[in-house]
């Protein structure tokens, strides 16, 4: 089963020790793996390599990540916090 995830998608981990955590997809590696980060436990400097089948997309939210603009851990934390507040 191929899950369509693109850069900037907000996802929830469905397996592993980080189950239930919200993350942003930073990069697609191949058809099976993506890199994710949340800015706290998984920072931009050390993103998590995760299988697509262990992630569930939150279709209501998408973070625009521009190739030329700098991205900071604080940006990820702020965006994910806003997503959590909108879901509550």
N, C-alpha and C positions, 0 to 999 in steps of 0.2 A: 504494500500500500504506500503510495507516494503522497507525502504531505507537502502542499505548496506553502512554503515559508519564504519570505523575502526579507531583505535588509530593512530593519526598522520595525518589523512586526513585534507586537507584545505577545508573549507566550507564557503559559503556565506549565511548570514541570509536572509530569504525571508519574515519574519513576525516579528512584534514587534517593539519596539523603537530602536532596534539595526539593523533594516532592511538595507541591503546593506553592512554591515560590514563583514570583513574577519576574520575568527577564525580558530583555530586548535582544532581538537577533542582530548581531553585528556583521556577520558575514556567512555566506553559504560556502561550505568546503566542497561538497559534492552532493550526489543525490541522497546520501544517507546521513550526512553530518552537517551541523551548523555550529557557529561560535556564538555564545550568549553571555551577557553580563547584566548585573543589576546595579553596579556602582558601589555596593557595600561589600558583600562577601566575595563576589566575583567582579573584579574591577576590569577596566579597559586594558590594563597592563597584563592581567592574567585571566583572560576569558575562559569559560568552560566549553569544551568540545562535547556536544550532546547529540545523540541520535534524534532525528526528526520524529520517529515514532514515539518517543518519550516526551513529546511536547504537544500542547494543545494551544492553538492560536486564539487570542482574544480579538475577535474581528472588529470590535468597536473602536480599537485604538491602534494607531500607527505613528511612529516617531520618524519625522523626516531627518535623514542623516545625509548631509551634503558632503561630497568628496573633498571639497576644498576648505570647508569650515572646520575649526577644531571642535572636538567633542570631549567633554570632561565627565568624570564620575559624578560630579554634582548635578550635571544635566540629566543623567540617567536616573539618579535618585529622585530628583524633583519631578520628572515626567512620570515615573512609576507611582510616586505618592499621589499625584493628581489623578492617575488612573484609578487607584484604590479608592479615593474619595468620591469619584464619579460613579463607581460601582456600588458604593454603600448607600 
